[in-house]
Amino acid sequence: MTAPSRALSAPPEPGAPPSPPPSMRLRELAFGAACAAAVRAAARLGVADALGDTPMTVETLATAVHTEPGPLRRLLRALSCHGVFAERPDGTFAHTEMSRLLREDDPNSLRAITLWCTEPWTWDAWPRLDQAVRTGRNVVEDLYGKEFFAYLNEDAPESADVFNRAMTRSSEQSAREVAALLDLSGSRSVADIGGGQGHVVASLLDKYPAMRGSLLDLPRVVENALPRLREGGDLADRVQIVPGDVRDAVPVEADVYIIKNILEWDDESTARLLRNVVEAGGPGTRVVVIENLVDDTPSMRFSTAMDLLLLLNVGGAKHTTDSMVGRLQAAGLAVGEIRPVNPFLHAFDCMVPA
């Protein structure tokens, strides 16, 4: 088994400003909510969309986004400290590589995921993290009296819409990377298990024109499958859309099964899902599991934060390499190569043994 690559911390560049002392760093961490709120405010106001390739004065930018110039300057100055926008010597503001990711039209846009991670319910839940750590349970049911996704869909439809847009955009981006990574030459069929709208299976069918595919997810999810996969779409004759709960059964046969970002809830449902895939595929079937890890160095701050958010909302958890391997082996899978898909996703290439 090949372990994920580990990146060593690079030494500071010559001339780089010194790191703040521990006391200041802790103060900055304690004010982390201000940073998150500032990024959310910029995303909601559409500042990045209004700022073009030419630097703009605060007054012009304020007119474009319907704000007061003074408070907007304060917001931009706070964000500039973190590399989101840049304040120039003449007082104008310009884009940075990070601020461009808040544009809706950027191909790698993170605007939707920025909004999702700072939705109103998160501000209710984060102060109760100590409670979740004590009990190991989510806090959402105590806060709202119902399971997290029931709360979203029934009581917070705007937040549910943000979630759907964030997941769609994230899936679009990572699906291309998954397809580029995987070599499925010689396989005739692929099944996207819990695959949402089907971005991964669509990308793989594009890469392999002779391959057939299946998309399995909950009925309300596959109803909104990509138009390309539905009747009249250019991939419709090569894919079957199967409504169902993967934790109950996997009524799909394929040479390769893809399981992406759905093994982070409770251990029981993870075990059932993997067992269902093993039974559906049978000996010799390839199973590729793609997950965030909390011990992959490039994304530790992001992945561990998402891990805590999962604890708060559904009581779930991100995996370490060892915990993921353990669950896969317990389900009867032989774990082969483990490779990074991008800085925050890893692919576990497995087989159902003969």
Steps between C-alpha positions, in 0.01 A plus 500: 500500500638839404464767765392853402786733430600732783606857433760644735457859614712729287740739676398866491612691193786749542358841580161361602340675800557315828224280632292667773582396857278232660303757699403689186428182304261384773328839497458464124353152540257622764382762251467241224126560483569854380702365209227252404236771528706734281536240225126427521415872480716546191337198337145616579571855387653382174816706547718260301251500211488880492879539504644447153855468374568870564546618862207704630452768760291413800248767401444347154486150641256607773266643238514175304412281802263748672696557820651791690863568398638525855381162629589335168858627530518348849370167367749497211790596727419210735483257208820635346687391816419142396581540131137543393517818287804728508518865604728701273713801603254738332214367714331300226427130534589221258435131465727226631499132410286436809248778445436384142373172646208696648380593150196308385638468148842363595533137382644409842260720696473439875223752555232237563712295740599822681134581557419142602772490767371826649123450480291630796464155660879475533504807724245328724693173508867598540462637857378151603807317377604421856164326549555292185851407613371392842220284363621399152154596371384767259352818648255581222224275631514678836505839330217446253319188619562300184767325294729734308381447143137498613566838661663634183225389265206584726613808692793653311429465126739784410780322684403172331531676164847627596596143596380363166687766304817445702489123454428537128791738443735287710393185314552663162855596589607176669333276239739624233794424728368154585456416131850624421649286778324168442607256232194289420636357176357155442195559719165485326282658770523736796252573779492832688370402846330782688617712209263795536429660164749274323798726434753220554330245278449763229869592506600134476261433212651799319846354550402148392251516209439123496419477870154475654408652834253495787402770747349388832371741761185596689191561283483874579868531405501315168187688395743790454769301321698684236290563188771321301412177682123528470275429204608709204849558636811410306595229756149366566540189284814395691385547859228365726368717783400289801309653794571335833672517838852360473488407869213262429617341175715553190289358214764579239762277338822655369867429444597805707317669789581859597413610856577867559455702820218296650689293761521771764182440698457231765701177489192280469373659179855501358534127567160426342575705189836332443352156562227572245758601239710188562194277465382678184837487329631160600856365475738693276301823508694825535379748762644853513425694818571874496500695827639799686756399759599674821862387479587618148735790555402741217144549626525438873347832608209469258436128553517512880261797502255308281542204733385712795210638297389142425507425872275800561238442231466123448731345757726371222876505454767531236745212482870452556682276256507218755132530597396496134717199423360322806140552391574387145678186616224423751254505208709234323685724256867464412649849513760580235647835401401820680550813292421870539232629261565861598621675820197385700379171345661156490401196294516152656523242220349171622398160369245243611724193553432175319 
